[in-house]
């Protein structure tokens, strides 16, 4: 079953909700593994069949303008002895899409691109 263009799936809504939670804690940027841990902590690990699912959802959200991303400074990552992370931030459009999706009954379109 194909979804309607611009419609958010449950995982995407959960990612936006988690991004808003982090932003409310004065932590506006997040990385994929961190968001996976946050979603897992909320009991939603069953929806993440693999990290590929999560990263595809992040890419779709960014393509739709609901998230923006940047690569972390390579020196910071090197100082911690790990690879660079791609850091994401929710946009104003992402906040609006989450608010709309949260108020939409199940089975209804969740978001339409402008």
N, C-alpha and C positions, 0 to 999 in steps of 0.2 A: 504494500500500500504506500503510495507516494503522498507526502504531505504537501499542503498548499504552500506556495511560495511565501516566505516571510513568516510562516507559522512557527512558533517555538515548541520544541518537544520538552517533555518534563525535565530532562537532564539540563537543558539550556536554562530553563527557569530556575532550577536549583543552583546553577552556577551563578546566575545573576543575583539571586538571593544571598548566596554566600559572599559574593563580592560586596554587596551592600552591608552585610554584617561586618565584614572586615573594615570597610570604609568608616562605619560608625565607631569603630575602635581605634580610629586614627591610623589605620594601616591600609591606605587606599590601593597599594599595589600587591599583587599576589602572583605566585608561580603555579604551574600545573600540579606539581607534586603536593604543594601545600593545600591547594583546593581539593585535591583527591583525598587527602587526609581529613580535611574538614567535612567533606561529604560522607566519608566512611564513618566518621565519628557521630554523624547524625543518623546512622543506620541505613544509608542509601548505597552501600557498597555493591549491592546486587545489580544496580543499574550500570555500574562501571564494569563491563565485561573485560576491559583491558584499558591501559592508558591510551591506546590509540583512539578509543571511543571518546575519551575526555578531550584529547588534543584536537580531534576533528570538530567536536562541539565548540571548543574555544576558537578555532579558525572560522567556523560559521558565524559565531557571534561577532568576531572582529570584522569579517567581511560585510556583515549587516550594519556595522557602525555602532554596535552595542557595547563593544570593548575596544580599547586601543592597547597596543603592546610596544615594548621596546626591549632591547637586549641589555642585560645588566653589564656594568663595567667589568671588563675582563680582569682588571687588577684586583677587584674585590673578590671575584671568584677564585683567582689564583692564590690570594692570601688565605682563603679558607680551604684550599686544596681540593677544589671541585670544579666541574664544568660551569660555564656561564648559564644563567637562567633567563628565560624569556619572562618578563614581568608584564602583567596585565592590569588594566584599570578600567572600571566601568565608566561609561559616558553618560551624559544627560539623557540621550536617547535610550540607553540601556536601563536607566532608572525608570523612565516612563514605560518602557516595554515590560519591565518586571511588574510595575504597579498594575498595568492593564492585564497582564497574564494572571496575576494573582487574583484578580477580580472576575476572571472569565470562567464560566462553568466548564467542567470537563467535556471534551468533545467539540467545543466551539473553537474557532480560529483564535489564536492567542495574540498575534501581532501582525500588522500589515505594514510593509515598508512604505515610507512617504513617497 
